[in-house]
Amino acid sequence: GLWPSNMGRGPEFCVPKSFDPNQVSQIFILVSKLSTAWPSLFVGNQKFWRKQWNKHGSCSAFDQYHYFKLASDIWEENNITAILEKNGITPGASYRKERIRDAILFSEIS
């Protein structure tokens, strides 16, 4: 996800800016990118994105479209799978969240 802070939890549920799926859906390619970069594992994508916007995006300086575009751009620029594999973290095994966090935090993208 994209949190409006450098470290830690950061602010949550800030200025009420209602989630508008039409803002994201206006540009079809963004929805396509988000479906790959930021899919929901448990609920529909729009419900998941709504939660992310309400909790984190509403605290950012961006409007909804640019918040999700930035999240998609960051994902495209950083191969998290490669970063994790470089640190011995591969799909199919269980790892402590601290190990995963540290692999990302101390990589070249941090």
C-alpha positions as CSV (number, residue, x, y, z in Angstrom):
1,G,0.0,0.0,0.0
2,L,0.9,3.7,-0.1
3,W,1.0,5.4,3.3
4,P,1.5,9.1,3.6
5,S,4.5,8.8,6.0
6,N,8.2,7.9,5.8
7,M,8.2,5.4,8.6
8,G,5.7,3.9,11.0
9,R,2.0,3.8,10.7
10,G,1.4,7.4,9.8
11,P,-2.0,9.2,9.9
12,E,-5.2,7.4,9.1
13,F,-8.8,8.3,8.2
14,C,-8.0,12.1,7.7
15,V,-10.0,14.7,5.9
16,P,-13.1,13.0,4.7
17,K,-12.7,12.7,0.9
18,S,-15.2,10.1,-0.3
19,F,-13.9,7.3,-2.5
20,D,-15.2,7.8,-6.0
21,P,-14.6,4.7,-8.2
22,N,-15.3,6.8,-11.2
23,Q,-12.2,8.9,-10.6
24,V,-10.0,5.8,-10.8
25,S,-12.1,4.2,-13.6
26,Q,-11.9,7.3,-15.7
27,I,-8.6,6.1,-17.1
28,F,-9.0,2.4,-18.0
29,I,-5.2,1.8,-18.1
30,L,-4.9,2.8,-14.4
31,V,-7.6,0.3,-13.4
32,S,-5.7,-2.4,-15.4
33,K,-2.4,-1.5,-13.7
34,L,-4.0,-1.4,-10.2
35,S,-5.6,-4.8,-10.8
36,T,-2.1,-6.2,-11.3
37,A,-0.1,-4.0,-8.9
38,W,-2.5,-3.7,-6.0
39,P,-5.2,-6.4,-6.2
40,S,-7.3,-7.4,-3.2
41,L,-6.8,-10.9,-1.9
42,F,-10.0,-11.1,0.1
43,V,-12.7,-8.7,-1.3
44,G,-13.4,-7.0,-4.6
45,N,-10.8,-4.6,-5.8
46,Q,-13.0,-1.5,-5.6
47,K,-13.9,-2.3,-2.0
48,F,-10.3,-2.8,-1.2
49,W,-9.2,0.4,-3.0
50,R,-12.0,2.3,-1.2
51,K,-10.6,1.2,2.2
52,Q,-7.1,2.1,1.2
53,W,-8.2,5.6,0.0
54,N,-10.3,6.2,3.1
55,K,-7.6,5.0,5.5
56,H,-4.4,6.3,3.9
57,G,-5.1,8.3,0.7
58,S,-7.4,10.7,2.5
59,C,-4.3,11.8,4.5
60,S,-2.2,12.4,1.4
61,A,-1.7,15.6,-0.5
62,F,-3.0,13.9,-3.7
63,D,-6.4,13.7,-5.2
64,Q,-7.7,10.2,-5.6
65,Y,-6.5,9.6,-9.2
66,H,-3.0,10.8,-8.5
67,Y,-2.8,8.8,-5.2
68,F,-3.5,5.6,-7.0
69,K,-1.4,6.5,-10.0
70,L,1.6,7.1,-7.7
71,A,1.0,3.7,-6.0
72,S,1.0,2.0,-9.4
73,D,4.1,3.9,-10.6
74,I,6.0,3.0,-7.4
75,W,5.1,-0.7,-8.0
76,E,6.2,-0.5,-11.6
77,E,9.6,1.0,-10.6
78,N,10.4,-1.5,-7.9
79,N,10.5,-5.2,-8.3
80,I,9.5,-6.3,-4.8
81,T,9.7,-10.0,-5.7
82,A,13.3,-9.6,-6.8
83,I,14.1,-7.6,-3.6
84,L,12.6,-10.3,-1.4
85,E,14.3,-13.1,-3.4
86,K,17.7,-11.3,-3.0
87,N,17.1,-11.6,0.7
88,G,16.2,-15.3,0.6
89,I,12.4,-14.8,0.8
90,T,10.6,-16.8,-1.8
91,P,6.9,-17.6,-2.5
92,G,5.5,-20.6,-0.8
93,A,7.3,-20.4,2.6
94,S,6.4,-18.6,5.8
95,Y,8.5,-15.7,7.1
96,R,8.3,-13.3,10.0
97,K,6.9,-10.0,9.0
98,E,10.0,-8.2,10.4
99,R,12.2,-10.1,8.0
100,I,10.1,-9.1,5.0
101,R,9.9,-5.5,6.3
102,D,13.7,-5.3,6.8
103,A,14.4,-6.8,3.3
104,I,12.4,-3.9,1.8
105,L,13.5,-1.2,4.2
106,F,17.2,-1.9,3.7
107,S,17.0,-2.4,-0.1
108,E,18.0,0.2,-2.7
109,I,14.4,1.5,-2.9
110,S,14.3,2.8,0.7
